[in-house]
Amino acid sequence: MKAEIITIGDELLIGQVIDTNSAWMAGQLSLIGIKVAQITSISDSREHILTAIKEAESRVDVILMTGGLGPTRDDITKNTLCDYFGTKLVFNQESFENIERIFRMRGYNITLLNKAQAEVPENCTPLLNVNGTAPGMWFEQNGKIYASMPGVPFEMKALMEDHILPRLQAISSTTIVHRTILTQGVGESFLAAKIEAWETALPKHIKLAYLPQPGIVRLRLTGSGRDKAELESDINANTDALYELISEHIFGEGDDSLELIVGNMLKQHNYTMATAESCTGGYIAHLITGIAGSSDYFKGSVVAYSNEIKENVLGVSPKTIEKYGAVSEETVFEMAAGIIRQFNVNCAISVSGIAGPDGGTVEKPVGTTWVCVLTPKGAETRKFTFGEHRGRNIRRAALAALDMLRKQLG
Amino acid sequence: MKAEIITIGDELLIGQVIDTNSAWMAGQLSLIGIKVAQITSISDSREHILTAIKEAESRVDVILMTGGLGPTRDDITKNTLCDYFGTKLVFNQESFENIERIFRMRGYNITLLNKAQAEVPENCTPLLNVNGTAPGMWFEQNGKIYASMPGVPFEMKALMEDHILPRLQAISSTTIVHRTILTQGVGESFLAAKIEAWETALPKHIKLAYLPQPGIVRLRLTGSGRDKAELESDINANTDALYELISEHIFGEGDDSLELIVGNMLKQHNYTMATAESCTGGYIAHLITGIAGSSDYFKGSVVAYSNEIKENVLGVSPKTIEKYGAVSEETVFEMAAGIIRQFNVNCAISVSGIAGPDGGTVEKPVGTTWVCVLTPKGAETRKFTFGEHRGRNIRRAALAALDMLRKQLG
């Protein structure tokens, strides 16, 4: 089965909004074995919508549309679909009750415009939109499938997950199983070289995708076939073999994040922690406190952006800084020891480095970063040499430090 | 003039990569008065590329393509364009010298595959790509314009800015002038109500766009016409009138950021600063230290994620916390005073709030946030009530605090 995604809305064509819906939908479709042939963004224009659907219909079996379903005049998708299918709008009671429920919740009165949102083309199956007032719509005609959804991302996602993907999966004869392994601190090409033989030996029905982000590479295994149990067992066996090759780089799977994993480990051990940050400037604390409930184990941080603060607040010896420099193994060790003392915690991360663009020397170029991790399980200091880009250096240093803590607690 | 953007690459169709290029290009085109009629993403397939160009050609005057220009087998755009225009590839000396320059810089030897990147269709004008080895290409045929660029964002952007936009602007008879005003801490609908009469009175050749982000709303004025000086004077007069209406919400223009503006003010005054953060968890320090050179004025931060740290490190009185709570005017004031004392700085921001999702009460619901700003110019404490979303509460609190500091220093 092949699909085309059509996103409708003037805001996409003046660059006001980045179309993130399409990538998400394409990712979901590819996970159930449906190949996306084209993604098309067009304006709220009747003629253009009709042309786009006609062109798509000549290429694919499934056409998914988002946008143009709001209550105002510009939102013309529904009427245009009536024209396309030669049908008319009819009132749908279930959709109206959903609108009533939402307005009651928000404490507003329903206007005539909102009531009109409960009207749908006569030939469609309305799909319940629990997060909004515009129902999703499912059409089948001449062996092709058409679905229309609102463009608001969380409304679209719920409609896809609750209705459209299960319906498509029921029609598609292919079963898809996937598993995503998360690695930290190692580049795509280095990983590729390390797992080359394993990758070449993968059976034909299992595909590997590299999904890189700054500091993190995700490896997604996708198996497609008929027997779900068999696919799962194949994927799991191959994942086990992958763990044997690169276990030191793997920190989690699926939707895991380092800050969440580390947080759970700290809770398990009943440990408390704090950070002493120089070049990362509070970014590690920001990542950790992004997790709801982190105050159970995270006590705080000292961002020491000058030598005086390292000395006066964290208790780093002026002699250490004079002799070894602020970016040194000795300094990060004293920073970590200092924050443990000052904040009365078990565990500490400390970081000092040259984020750039200035401040580099021949001996310590921009990107040079020292990290120290102290916990009841041990002490480790490590030097990293990242790149030239300030923002990316900060991100990579933070992830590397969290991963060192994870390994020490594990 | 109307345009279509065609982005080529399998990675877009499996959802691996979000197409951010198109929105940026569409935004740039709309600023020079060219309307984007459609954005199309397709796979690296010869047939599909040919169909997409043909369909686009029937709709628009300008077709901009990105992607498929790398050195490997999958990258077939160049050969497909030769087929489309009925021409052949020829060697281009200037492009080759650019490739040589880039390889010299990286210390690599040129392979045959890279040398082939200097070949371009005979009927095109090659465009120098200073950031990469694949040249841009400009075609004109039967009154239509076609341009092809690499999909790597910073290569595409430089080609657009240096070559394609100036060429399109020279052809387009319309002159466009724009000015973007940045506001903080006030919602789109509130702003719209406040400037309604002003907006209605705007002359026809000046358009207003609201570009909202969490915590920040950008107001973009775009004037289109023939006489540049006249347009600029019209835009400036209307902007002056806008400042009179909402000056207390405006913090900058264009590409300004609050952390950059505040940093420049601190430098000008020769002030130093530090932050004492509870609910923002180091995010304000992270924003400030994202600016290169911020160590000139930023000395650091204490993230006090527990009452003990507020008391022991920042010197907040236990009685204050007991009597008024950690989220109170009294506590943020003592936090700010404490960090000024501890870090020996002139200026401080302190924040304490309930980021959520837990910890709210009837009196202090999730989103309740106190901010204090102390500088040699004054002292201010303020209470905010943000929303229910943890990440957005952290972002909005940080921006609100930076804006309070900006106003006090201004």
Interface residues (C-beta under 8 A of the other chain):
Chain A: L12 L13 I14 G15 Q16 V17 I18 D19 T20 S22 A23 W24 M25 A26 G27 Q28 L29 S30 K35 V36 A37 Q38 I39 T40 S41 I42 S43 H48 A52 E55 A209 L211 T275 E277 G281 G282 Y283 I284 A285 H286 I288 T289 G290 A292 G293 S294 S295 F298 K299 G300 S301 V302 V303 A304 Y305 S306 E308 I309 N312 V313 Q342 F343 N344 A355 G356 P357 D358 R390 G391 I394
Chain B: L12 L13 I14 G15 Q16 V17 I18 D19 T20 S22 A23 W24 M25 A26 G27 Q28 L29 S30 K35 V36 A37 Q38 I39 T40 S41 I42 S43 H48 A52 E55 A209 L211 T275 E277 G281 G282 Y283 I284 A285 H286 I288 T289 G290 A292 G293 S294 S295 F298 K299 G300 S301 V302 V303 A304 Y305 S306 E308 I309 N312 V313 Q342 F343 N344 A355 G356 P357 D358 R390 G391 I394
